[in-house]
């Protein structure tokens, strides 16, 4: 018997060693086989049961893993509870997962006077990191049940156990549970070990805030407040992939698409197909119009990750870039069905409808995104843009103001609100918003933001500040010199300034009308007002004729027929103005998409409407 026992123990030890070795080198099938034999040799020992269940979970055999865990019952402790919850989550049994993690399946409700944190620690057998993992998983289960309030509470509790529980922080970021200001306060409140201060800086840089105050975001040679050890750690972390992707995202938000693309390509050269940077990369390729790159990358992802939402998002982006919006909607919808928390796919889905002026469906998608991702302003702003497009200005104003409560640093939002104020006749407030947008826009102003400069010039013209308006129009032409509508707007401003009596301004107006017509020959506005300017110029520059005697006899056979002047086709001398809005979608990154859009560069409305009331 002693010899038999010794042989049994030796076999168990050998099986366990082989199991661990094959699990370490990735031979999961062999490791599962040996773990099963070790469990039998040990007489259903709890540790062997946990090892087998973990290998089965990794191998995707979640039902079998649950059966193994139920054999050991409460003997497995907190680690077995966590493993069982992970299997239930994988099987999409989210309510059972929550019950398991909260101990309700075994009557583990909180005792009288016991706090939620103390209860979680008890269920995790006092292990703080196991408790953090359990809370993070519970938060993900609540997200799947669309209970965002309890999800955020669970993630916050996880980070209170251990600030290094990135899974919880990532969920807070990905689902946009917090506004930018709330996010800054939340990260500052994280309390950890004094040697782990660097994690807070990493979280700040990776956050959704557009303005970042972190040592990682400072340039070389700038003064820092960190200790020597922390500064050394942060200096090394500046080259980390997550940090570089976060920096690239802020380049995208500033409109520096070429720099963003170059930074991401450098990172992907080191780590190909880094999934957390791909949505940003796709949005950048759409902005730059690189359809071939999108096509090739989407095909490679279909081969590598056919079950990932980001794969179908890539295909949707390709179809948005090629303006095949029906197909884009199909693939954005598929991405959201795979991962309901994929905010970029929801916004892209709405943009695909908006691109075809299907406002009702677009706003339905944006409202879903607003409900699921309360911390991002892009879907709220997009709803406001749709209401503005359909001339429902009061509702548009409400949504724009709501967007300002979430984010007050987006130049696109200030531009859209400025257009709304312009249309309501509040020109002073419109100018303030356009100037604020111009301050926030990247410098130097690129073609993407040329419409913003034109909008500011139009509002200045309406206020009678013609010299300032002319300066802004000329600035816009320095950015986009071949824009016919800007030439027409500048010509009209010169014409209004001249009051039909100043030859210099009239001459400049005529010059710019000619330039506008050379770029767009069918511009009816420029044609009509060029005729008026030429008539006015003739009236003030042609020398006066000598007085003709009233009694002078004209040839009877050559009468002069008087032709009445035709009225203006617009019902007056000058038609009414409307500054150009960024009518397309906002950037994705968050965006943005954004939002807007997937094609979120400005959608230039080439017609320039001017006001006869000048």
GUDREN-836690 format. One record per residue (C-alpha): residue number from 1; x, z, y. Coordinates in steps of 0.02 Angstrom, whole numbers. Layout:
! residues N
   num       c1       c3       c2
   NUM        X        Z        Y
...
END
This chain:
! residues 614
   num       c1       c3       c2
     1        0        0        0
     2      141       42      120
     3      221     -125       83
     4       55     -215      108
     5       29     -126      274
     6      205     -172      329
     7      176     -352      282
     8       11     -352      377
     9       91     -279      533
    10      233     -402      522
    11      110     -547      507
    12       11     -482      656
    13      168     -466      762
    14      224     -641      715
    15       52     -713      753
    16       47     -628      922
    17      222     -687      969
    18      182     -865      918
    19       15     -858     1011
    20       98     -803     1172
    21      237     -932     1155
    22      118    -1078     1128
    23        3    -1017     1268
    24      153    -1013     1385
    25      208    -1191     1343
    26       31    -1261     1361
    27      -10    -1293     1178
    28     -184    -1219     1197
    29     -256    -1281     1033
    30     -116    -1201      934
    31     -126    -1043     1038
    32     -315    -1030     1005
    33     -286    -1051      818
    34     -154     -914      813
    35     -255     -799      928
    36     -403     -812      810
    37     -292     -762      662
    38     -214     -620      761
    39     -388     -553      800
    40     -430     -550      614
    41     -263     -471      568
    42     -287     -333      697
    43     -465     -293      644
    44     -547     -351      806
    45     -427     -261      921
    46     -487     -269     1103
    47     -323     -339     1170
    48     -321     -479     1042
    49     -504     -516     1080
    50     -463     -531     1266
    51     -316     -646     1229
    52     -424     -759     1120
    53     -566     -761     1247
    54     -448     -808     1388
    55     -376     -952     1286
    56     -550    -1011     1241
    57     -600    -1007     1425
    58     -448    -1110     1472
    59     -493    -1232     1333
    60     -671    -1247     1400
    61     -754    -1158     1252
    62     -854    -1037     1359
    63     -995    -1000     1236
    64     -873     -954     1100
    65     -774     -846     1222
    66     -933     -750     1266
    67     -964     -718     1081
    68     -789     -648     1058
    69     -808     -534     1210
    70     -974     -466     1150
    71     -891     -415      986
    72     -780     -292     1078
    73     -916     -231     1199
    74     -864      -98     1323
    75     -696      -75     1237
    76     -629     -222     1337
    77     -651     -130     1503
    78     -649     -211     1673
    79     -542     -358     1622
    80     -668     -406     1487
    81     -809     -393     1614
    82     -717     -510     1732
    83     -681     -635     1593
    84     -862     -632     1535
    85     -920     -665     1714
    86     -802     -813     1729
    87     -876     -890     1572
    88    -1053     -865     1637
    89    -1005     -944     1802
    90     -932    -1095     1712
    91    -1097    -1111     1616
    92    -1191    -1104     1784
    93    -1279     -944     1734
    94    -1254     -876     1910
    95    -1383     -737     1906
    96    -1313     -669     1742
    97    -1140     -682     1817
    98    -1192     -575     1966
    99    -1275     -447     1852
   100    -1119     -434     1746
   101    -1005     -410     1896
   102    -1120     -279     1972
   103    -1135     -186     1807
   104    -1324     -205     1800
   105    -1315     -273     1623
   106    -1257     -102     1563
   107    -1342       11     1687
   108    -1189       17     1798
   109    -1282       33     1962
   110    -1203      136     2100
   111    -1216      323     2079
   112    -1297      428     2218
   113    -1177      433     2366
   114    -1060      304     2289
   115    -1005      166     2408
   116    -1004      -16     2358
   117     -815      -20     2364
   118     -798      133     2254
   119     -920       60     2128
   120     -823     -104     2118
   121     -662       -7     2093
   122     -743       93     1952
   123     -805      -64     1864
   124     -627     -135     1876
   125     -553       22     1796
   126     -465       66     1959
   127     -366      -96     1968
   128     -378     -155     2149
   129     -331     -335     2112
   130     -455     -348     1970
   131     -586     -278     2088
   132     -538     -409     2219
   133     -554     -548     2089
   134     -724     -483     2034
   135     -789     -477     2212
   136     -724     -653     2248
   137     -810     -720     2093
   138     -970     -631     2141
   139     -960     -713     2312
   140     -945     -885     2232
   141    -1096     -848     2123
   142    -1197     -799     2277
   143    -1142     -961     2361
   144    -1209    -1058     2212
   145    -1373     -963     2234
   146    -1368    -1009     2421
   147    -1364     -827     2474
   148    -1231     -845     2609
   149    -1252     -669     2680
   150    -1213     -581     2516
   151    -1078     -710     2479
   152     -987     -665     2639
   153    -1006     -479     2604
   154     -929     -503     2431
   155     -783     -605     2498
   156     -751     -478     2636
   157     -748     -339     2506
   158     -625     -438     2400
   159     -506     -455     2548
   160     -523     -270     2587
   161     -459     -233     2411
   162     -316     -356     2427
   163     -283     -472     2577
   164     -186     -584     2459
   165     -345     -634     2367
   166     -339     -811     2435
   167     -489     -866     2332
   168     -601     -759     2441
   169     -522     -818     2605
   170     -531     -999     2550
   171     -717     -980     2515
   172     -744     -910     2691
   173     -651    -1059     2765
   174     -727    -1194     2655
   175     -906    -1140     2684
   176     -880    -1110     2872
   177     -964     -941     2864
   178     -886     -886     3029
   179     -871     -960     3202
   180     -698     -982     3276
   181     -701     -817     3371
   182     -773     -722     3223
   183     -639     -795     3112
   184     -500     -737     3227
   185     -571     -560     3230
   186     -594     -562     3041
   187     -414     -613     3004
   188     -346     -485     3128
   189     -444     -348     3037
   190     -359     -381     2868
   191     -255     -230     2821
   192     -118     -242     2691
   193       57     -184     2650
   194      182     -188     2793
   195      289     -311     2695
   196      141     -430     2679
   197      115     -462     2864
   198      162     -644     2837
   199        0     -675     2742
   200     -100     -645     2901
   201       -1     -778     2994
   202      -29     -901     2852
   203     -216     -865     2857
   204     -221     -889     3047
   205     -136    -1059     3035
   206     -247    -1115     2891
   207     -406    -1061     2980
   208     -536    -1173     3060
   209     -495    -1119     3238
   210     -431    -1254     3353
   211     -324    -1132     3453
   212     -195    -1038     3351
   213      -83     -893     3401
   214       40     -873     3259
   215      226     -871     3233
   216      205    -1015     3112
   217      131    -1122     3249
   218      272    -1090     3373
   219      409    -1216     3400
   220      591    -1185     3366
   221      678    -1075     3493
   222      519     -992     3558
   223      515     -804     3573
   224      425     -711     3435
   225      361     -534     3415
   226      391     -525     3228
   227      521     -417     3143
   228      679     -496     3076
   229      620     -496     2896
   230      449     -566     2942
   231      527     -699     3054
   232      639     -754     2912
   233      490     -768     2795
   234      388     -865     2923
   235      532     -984     2957
   236      536    -1029     2773
   237      346    -1043     2764
   238      342    -1172     2905
   239      384    -1303     2774
   240      251    -1246     2651
   241      123    -1378     2601
   242      -32    -1279     2654
   243       46    -1242     2824
   244       93    -1424     2852
   245      -82    -1483     2805
   246     -157    -1356     2926
   247      -44    -1422     3065
   248      -95    -1600     3021
   249     -278    -1550     3037
   250     -249    -1493     3215
   251     -164    -1659     3252
   252     -323    -1742     3190
   253     -431    -1631     3300
   254     -326    -1681     3451
   255     -349    -1865     3409
   256     -167    -1891     3356
   257     -215    -1992     3203
   258      -51    -2084     3176
   259       49    -1922     3183
   260      -76    -1837     3067
   261      -65    -1979     2942
   262      125    -1977     2945
   263      130    -1788     2916
   264       10    -1800     2769
   265      105    -1944     2692
   266      265    -1842     2700
   267      178    -1700     2612
   268      100    -1811     2479
   269      272    -1887     2445
   270      327    -1712     2392
   271      164    -1663     2308
   272       60    -1817     2260
   273     -129    -1798     2265
   274     -129    -1623     2338
   275     -317    -1602     2331
   276     -342    -1484     2478
   277     -267    -1612     2598
   278     -357    -1766     2533
   279     -520    -1753     2634
   280     -420    -1744     2795
   281     -313    -1891     2738
   282     -468    -1997     2702
   283     -542    -1960     2874
   284     -377    -2008     2955
   285     -370    -2173     2859
   286     -547    -2212     2916
   287     -498    -2180     3097
   288     -346    -2292     3080
   289     -444    -2427     2990
   290     -329    -2428     2838
   291     -455    -2496     2714
   292     -329    -2554     2585
   293     -249    -2382     2574
   294     -421    -2304     2552
   295     -466    -2429     2416
   296     -307    -2400     2314
   297     -313    -2211     2332
   298     -497    -2202     2283
   299     -464    -2305     2126
   300     -319    -2193     2075
   301     -427    -2037     2099
   302     -566    -2110     1990
   303     -438    -2124     1850
   304     -360    -1953     1878
   305     -505    -1842     1935
   306     -671    -1924     1888
   307     -762    -1756     1892
   308     -699    -1700     2063
   309     -810    -1714     2216
   310     -663    -1771     2322
   311     -649    -1929     2217
   312     -824    -1988     2262
   313     -799    -1933     2440
   314     -650    -2051     2448
   315     -758    -2196     2389
   316     -889    -2151     2520
   317     -756    -2153     2655
   318     -699    -2326     2599
   319     -876    -2393     2615
   320     -895    -2310     2786
   321     -735    -2396     2843
   322     -802    -2564     2783
   323     -973    -2528     2862
   324    -1066    -2535     2696
   325    -1173    -2385     2738
   326    -1296    -2395     2594
   327    -1153    -2382     2468
   328    -1071    -2245     2571
   329    -1230    -2140     2563
   330    -1235    -2160     2375
   331    -1061    -2091     2348
   332    -1073    -1953     2479
   333    -1231    -1897     2391
   334    -1140    -1895     2224
   335    -1001    -1789     2300
   336    -1127    -1660     2362
   337    -1212    -1655     2192
   338    -1045    -1611     2110
   339     -996    -1483     2242
   340    -1135    -1422     2355
   341    -1008    -1330     2465
   342     -914    -1490     2512
   343     -950    -1488     2698
   344     -864    -1654     2737
   345     -974    -1745     2611
   346    -1133    -1675     2688
   347    -1080    -1727     2863
   348    -1025    -1898     2801
   349    -1194    -1918     2717
   350    -1280    -1886     2883
   351    -1162    -2005     2974
   352    -1202    -2145     2852
   353    -1386    -2130     2899
   354    -1346    -2113     3085
   355    -1241    -2272     3081
   356    -1399    -2369     3036
   357    -1507    -2276     3163
   358    -1605    -2186     3027
   359    -1624    -2028     3129
   360    -1746    -1932     3019
   361    -1637    -1943     2863
   362    -1479    -1911     2964
   363    -1551    -1752     3040
   364    -1611    -1693     2870
   365    -1432    -1704     2806
   366    -1364    -1619     2962
   367    -1492    -1479     2946
   368    -1438    -1449     2767
   369    -1258    -1440     2825
   370    -1307    -1319     2964
   371    -1396    -1206     2841
   372    -1253    -1206     2716
   373    -1109    -1200     2841
   374    -1165    -1095     2988
   375     -990    -1078     3061
   376     -959    -1261     3103
   377    -1032    -1342     3258
   378    -1018    -1523     3200
   379    -1187    -1540     3112
   380    -1274    -1448     3254
   381    -1193    -1563     3381
   382    -1239    -1714     3276
   383    -1422    -1663     3278
   384    -1411    -1652     3467
   385    -1335    -1826     3475
   386    -1477    -1896     3369
   387    -1607    -1815     3482
   388    -1518    -1886     3634
   389    -1518    -2059     3556
   390    -1706    -2048     3530
   391    -1731    -1987     3711
   392    -1787    -1812     3662
   393    -1676    -1733     3794
   394    -1749    -1558     3791
   395    -1715    -1533     3605
   396    -1545    -1616     3624
   397    -1501    -1490     3758
   398    -1549    -1344     3645
   399    -1438    -1404     3504
   400    -1291    -1438     3620
   401    -1304    -1261     3690
   402    -1309    -1194     3513
   403    -1152    -1292     3475
   404    -1064    -1213     3623
   405    -1101    -1040     3549
   406    -1005    -1091     3393
   407     -863    -1191     3471
   408     -816    -1207     3653
   409     -657    -1310     3636
   410     -720    -1479     3572
   411     -702    -1617     3704
   412     -830    -1725     3613
   413     -961    -1590     3635
   414     -927    -1576     3823
   415     -938    -1765     3839
   416    -1106    -1775     3749
   417    -1178    -1634     3851
   418    -1113    -1717     4009
   419    -1204    -1878     3962
   420    -1363    -1777     3937
   421    -1346    -1696     4109
   422    -1312    -1866     4187
   423    -1471    -1936     4113
   424    -1566    -1786     4183
   425    -1496    -1820     4357
   426    -1386    -1665     4363
   427    -1230    -1758     4419
   428    -1129    -1608     4480
   429    -1144    -1520     4312
   430    -1110    -1684     4223
   431     -947    -1705     4319
   432     -896    -1527     4273
   433     -925    -1560     4088
   434     -834    -1727     4092
   435     -686    -1647     4180
   436     -683    -1506     4053
   437     -687    -1632     3911
   438     -544    -1727     3991
   439     -442    -1566     4003
   440     -470    -1533     3817
   441     -438    -1712     3761
   442     -262    -1754     3701
   443     -136    -1816     3828
   444     -101    -1954     3864
   445     -279    -2018     3849
   446     -294    -2146     3710
   447     -417    -2288     3680
   448     -526    -2165     3584
   449     -561    -2064     3742
   450     -572    -2208     3867
   451     -761    -2193     3868
   452     -746    -2014     3927
   453     -649    -2070     4082
   454     -780    -2204     4118
   455     -919    -2074     4103
   456     -831    -1964     4231
   457     -811    -2113     4348
   458     -996    -2158     4333
   459    -1048    -1980     4377
   460     -930    -1976     4526
   461    -1004    -2141     4587
   462    -1179    -2068     4577
   463    -1122    -1925     4687
   464    -1055    -2049     4816
   465     -874    -2004     4783
   466     -825    -2187     4772
   467     -637    -2170     4797
   468     -624    -2043     4655
   469     -735    -2151     4546
   470     -625    -2303     4578
   471     -472    -2201     4532
   472     -550    -2151     4366
   473     -607    -2329     4327
   474     -430    -2392     4358
   475     -363    -2255     4245
   476     -484    -2311     4109
   477     -423    -2491     4131
   478     -244    -2434     4110
   479     -295    -2366     3940
   480     -407    -2513     3888
   481     -371    -2659     4005
   482     -481    -2785     3913
   483     -644    -2688     3924
   484     -768    -2801     4013
   485     -894    -2663     4048
   486     -763    -2559     4139
   487     -715    -2706     4249
   488     -899    -2732     4290
   489     -923    -2548     4330
   490     -770    -2547     4443
   491     -830    -2706     4530
   492    -1001    -2629     4560
   493     -921    -2472     4634
   494     -820    -2579     4755
   495     -979    -2675     4799
   496    -1076    -2515     4834
   497     -931    -2444     4935
   498     -923    -2600     5043
   499    -1106    -2582     5096
   500    -1104    -2772     5101
   501    -1001    -2769     5261
   502     -821    -2729     5210
   503     -728    -2888     5158
   504     -584    -2801     5068
   505     -695    -2703     4949
   506     -807    -2854     4925
   507     -656    -2958     4880
   508     -600    -2830     4750
   509     -777    -2823     4681
   510     -779    -3013     4661
   511     -608    -3007     4577
   512     -664    -2881     4447
   513     -829    -2971     4417
   514     -728    -3126     4376
   515     -618    -3026     4256
   516     -771    -2954     4171
   517     -845    -3128     4149
   518     -680    -3195     4082
   519     -688    -3062     3946
   520     -875    -3078     3914
   521     -951    -3235     3982
   522    -1131    -3190     3938
   523    -1133    -3031     4044
   524    -1294    -3055     4144
   525    -1261    -2905     4254
   526    -1091    -2969     4312
   527    -1159    -3144     4340
   528    -1303    -3083     4448
   529    -1202    -2962     4553
   530    -1060    -3085     4575
   531    -1184    -3203     4656
   532    -1242    -3064     4773
   533    -1062    -3018     4816
   534    -1018    -3199     4854
   535    -1171    -3214     4967
   536    -1122    -3055     5060
   537     -942    -3112     5076
   538     -998    -3278     5146
   539    -1110    -3192     5271
   540     -968    -3087     5343
   541     -821    -3208     5329
   542     -891    -3383     5371
   543     -867    -3418     5559
   544    -1022    -3419     5664
   545    -1096    -3589     5707
   546    -1125    -3644     5886
   547    -1296    -3617     5952
   548    -1412    -3760     5907
   549    -1537    -3820     6037
   550    -1711    -3784     5977
   551    -1767    -3953     6037
   552    -1639    -4047     5931
   553    -1724    -4185     5833
   554    -1684    -4195     5648
   555    -1705    -4354     5545
   556    -1885    -4369     5490
   557    -1842    -4429     5316
   558    -1727    -4280     5275
   559    -1827    -4120     5293
   560    -1745    -3954     5248
   561    -1847    -3862     5118
   562    -1844    -3674     5133
   563    -1823    -3588     4964
   564    -1877    -3406     4955
   565    -1748    -3288     4884
   566    -1784    -3245     4702
   567    -1806    -3060     4666
   568    -1676    -2970     4562
   569    -1715    -2983     4376
   570    -1692    -2797     4365
   571    -1830    -2763     4490
   572    -1710    -2722     4630
   573    -1535    -2750     4692
   574    -1451    -2638     4567
   575    -1516    -2578     4398
   576    -1504    -2392     4345
   577    -1341    -2319     4272
   578    -1309    -2240     4105
   579    -1137    -2178     4058
   580    -1078    -2223     3886
   581    -1095    -2091     3755
   582     -989    -2073     3600
   583    -1138    -2147     3509
   584    -1054    -2150     3340
   585    -1024    -2000     3229
   586     -910    -1852     3267
   587     -753    -1809     3173
   588     -746    -1747     2995
   589     -625    -1611     2999
   590     -669    -1477     3043
   591     -701    -1597     3033
   592     -732    -1706     3039
   593     -792    -1779     2965
   594     -825    -1754     3140
   595     -904    -1768     3147
   596     -926    -1855     3191
   597     -912    -1985     3133
   598     -849    -2054     2999
   599     -809    -2190     3123
   600     -797    -2060     3255
   601     -697    -2160     3379
   602     -803    -2199     3529
   603     -937    -2327     3500
   604     -920    -2429     3658
   605    -1087    -2484     3725
   606    -1023    -2637     3813
   607    -1167    -2653     3935
   608    -1141    -2567     4102
   609    -1302    -2520     4188
   610    -1288    -2479     4371
   611    -1408    -2400     4492
   612    -1500    -2489     4626
   613    -1526    -2326     4719
   614    -1346    -2318     4774
END
